[in-house]
């Protein structure tokens, strides 16, 4: 995420394209709690899909660990 204004629609559709980590969502200024929650819930759905794909033998191309990502998203959601 850069210092530019956040593209909220893009963040809600593909959080990883706007934020580097779930904690970046929490630190983002100008987002309501509801917006942050919506973004994190979408990221949770994406991480769960990535985890299922990995379990089926289709690991992510960028070597991300989907279980660690899912844990980070859950921790961020809990902190809201």
N, C-alpha and C positions, 0 to 999 in steps of 0.2 A: 504494500500500500504506500502510496506517495503522499505528499502534502496537499495534493489536489483534492477538490471536492469529491466525495464518495458518490459513485453512481449506484444509488440505492436499488434500482431495478436489477442491475447487473449483479450486485451483491446478493440479492435475494434469489437470483436464478443460479449463480455460480460463485459461491463465496470465495473459493480458492483463487478465482481470477482477480479478486479485489484485495483480499487479505492474505497475509502469509501464514498466520496462525489464528486459531480461535481466540486467543487472548488479544490479538489485534482488534477483533470485533469489540471486545469489552472496553478497550482503550479509545475507540473511535469517538471523537467529539462530534456532537451534532446529531447523533442517532438516539432515538427514543429507546426505552427499555423494550417496547414492543417490536421495534425494528431489529434490535440486536437479537431478541429471542427468535424472530422469524428467520434471520440469517443463520443463526446457530442450528435451528431445527432443520433447515435445508442442508446444512453442512453435515449434520448427523445422518440424514437420509443418504447423502452421497457417500459418507464413510461406511455406512452399513452395506450399501450396494458394493462398494469396493472390497469390503471384507468378504462378502459372499463370493464375489468373483475370484478372489485370491484363494479361498477355500476350494473352489472348483478348478483350480489349476491355472488361473489367468491372473498372474500377479501384475501390479501396476508397472507401467513402463518406466516410471521415475524412481522405482525402488522405495516409495513411501511405505511405511508400515501402517496399514489401515487400522489395526487394533490400537496403536498409539494415538493415531488421529482421533479415533472414536472416543478414547479416554479423555483426550484434551478437550473435545467438544462437550462431553458430559460434565467435566469440571467447570468449564466456562458457563454452561447452562445453570449449574448448581449455584454459581456465584452471583447470578442475577437474582 
